[in-house]
Amino acid sequence: MVTLSSVLAVSAVALGMVLTPGPNMMYLVSRSITQGRRAGIVSLAGVALGFLVYLTATNLGLSVIFVAVPELYQAIKLAGAAYLAWLAWKTLRPGGVSVFDPRPLDPDSPRRLFMMGLLTNLLNPKAAVMYLSLIPQFVRPSEGNVMVQGFLLGGVQLAVSMAVNLTIVLAAGGIAVFLARRPTWLRVQRYLMGTVLGVIAVKLATDRGRPAVV
């Protein structure tokens, strides 16, 4: 139903997106460090639901709206690019903070942790771009039902994202301690991630592609 090349391509894109710092990573790391791994896992469950909302909406025809109204698609894409550029600036500017050096947060209940994870992902432009723009490019109508392909490829993205984010949640405390003892490595990590964010923002803003219908 889906080609191996499409699965590998989506996996690579998903891996690149999840490894760049953004709202999801910042929230998950902050909660894992300040409130423990259990809080990070509960927050991750909310993030996963947010991905499912995007996946379902896209495959039920939301992308058709963006094909019919390309100006709306471009506006959302540019807004996402601007947000990523802002994150890059916050990371790279003098005195910028690494994602593994978060500010202390007050403890929250499991319900609030879950809802904040959900809202963080729903308002995350990287998630919107992933489902509304990137994944549909790998759907091949000649390979069968496009909706089924969309759900399968979205499932690949979800699996990659959850695996990486769960690893980050479980390792966040150890990584934070490791980097705190090595300020040079902390700066390198901050500059590297900030640069990657900036590159993605530029590519997103200058891309002239149109959404594919799923």
N, C-alpha and C positions, 0 to 999 in steps of 0.2 A: 504493500500500500504506500509506503514511503521508501525512498531510496536511501541506501547507506550513505551516499554522499551528502544528502540533506540532513540526516541524523548527525553525521560528523560535523557538518558546518554549523548547525544549531548548537551542538555541544560546545564547539570552539567559541562561538559568539557568547553563549551563556556563561562560559567560564571566564572570558575576558570581562564581561559586564559585572559579574559577581565579585571578582577580585579587585575591582576599582572601588575606592571608598565612596559611599553615598549615604543617603538617609538610613537605609536598612542596616548597613554595616555599623554605622555610628550608633544607632539605637541599640542593636543587639550587643555590641561590645560594651557600651556603657552599662547596660543592665546586667550583663554577665559579670562585669568587674565589681560593680557596686552592690549587687543584690544576689549574686551567685548564679551557678549554672542552671538551676531549676528555673529561675526567672528568665534567663536567656532562652531556654527551650520553650517556655510558655509564650514569650514574645515572638519566637520563630514560628510558632503555630499560627499566630495572627498574620504574620508575613505570608505564610503559605496560603492562607485563605484569600489574601489580597491578590496573589498570583492567580488563584482559581477564578476569582471574579473577573479579572482582565481576560483570562483565557476563554471563559464562557462567553463574555460579552463580545469578544472579537469573533468567535466562531458562530455566534448567532446573528452576525451581520453588521456589527458596528463599523467594520472597515468599509462597508458599502457606503456609509454616510460620508466618509472621508474621500472616497472616490468621486461621489456626487458633488461634494463641496470641498475642493482641494485647498481653498483658502483657509478653511478650518483646520485641515490637516497640517498645513504649513505653520499656522499660528501655534498649534500645540507643539510641533517639533521645535520651533524657534524658542518657545517658552522653556522647553526642556533643555535646550542648548544653553540658554541664558542661566538656568539654574545650575547646571553642571559647571559653567564658567565661574559662577559665584562660589561654588564649593571649592573649585581649584584655587581661586584667589584667597579664600579663607585659609586654605592649607599652605599656600606658598608665601603669603605675605609675612613680613617680619613679625615674629611673635605668634605665628600660626600654630595651631594645636594639631597633633597627630590623632588619628582615630583611636590609637591605643593609649592615649593620654587624656581620657575624658574627665570632665568635671564631675564631682560627686553628685549623686541624685538621691532624693528621698525615696524610701521603699514604697512600692505600689502593690496593690492586691493582684492576685492572678488574673481576675477579670479585667482590671485596668491594663495590665501588661499585655494581655491578648488584644484588647481593643486598640491600644496604642501601636502595637505591631501591625495590626490590620490597617489603621489609618495612615501610618507611616508609609506603608507600601502603596496604598491607593493614591497617595499624593506624591509618589515617587516618579519623576519623569522618566527615569531609566526603565521602570517597569512598563510604563505606557509605550515608550518607544520600542521596547522589545516585542510586545504583542501586536501593536498596531502597525509597525513599520518593518521590523527586521524579520521576524518569523514568517510572515506571509510571503516573503520573497523566495522561500524555499519550498513552497507548496507547488506541486506540479499537477495541473488538471489532467494530464495524460496518464497519471498514475492511479487515478481512481477518485473517489469521493473527496472533495476538497475539505469538507468539514471534518471528516475523520482524520485526514492528514493534519489538519490544524490542531486537533486535540492531541494526536500522537506526538507531533513536534513540540507542542506546548508542554506535554508531559515530560519530554526529554529535558527541556529547559528547566522545568520545575524540579526534576530529580537532581540535575547538576547544581542548581542554586541551593536546594535544601542540604545536599551533601556538604557543599563548601561552607555554607553558613553554620551548619551544625558543628563542623570542625572548628570554625572560628569561635563559636560560643563555648565549646569545651576547652579550647586552648587560650582564650582571651586573657585570663588571669596570668598564666605563665608567660605569654608573650609580652604583656604589659610590664611585668617585673623584669623580664630579660632586657627590654628596651630601656626601661627606666635606669638600669644600671649601666647602660651604654648610650649616653646622649648623642654621640656621633651617629650611631645606627638609627636612632630615633629621627634625627634630622634627615638622614638619607631616605628613610622610609617615607617621611612626610614630603620631601621634594619629589621623589619618584611617583608617588600616588597623585600628588597635585599636578604634575606634568601630564600623567596619563589622563586625568580628568579634563585638563585643558585641551588635549589633542582630540578626545572624543567630542568635546563641545564644539570645536572648530569643524570637525568632520560632519557632525550632525547639522550644524548651521549652514554649511556649504553644500550639503547633499541636495540634489535636485530630483531625486527619485520620488515616485508616487507609490502610495500603498497598494498592495495587491489585494484582490478580493478573496476572502476566505469563506 
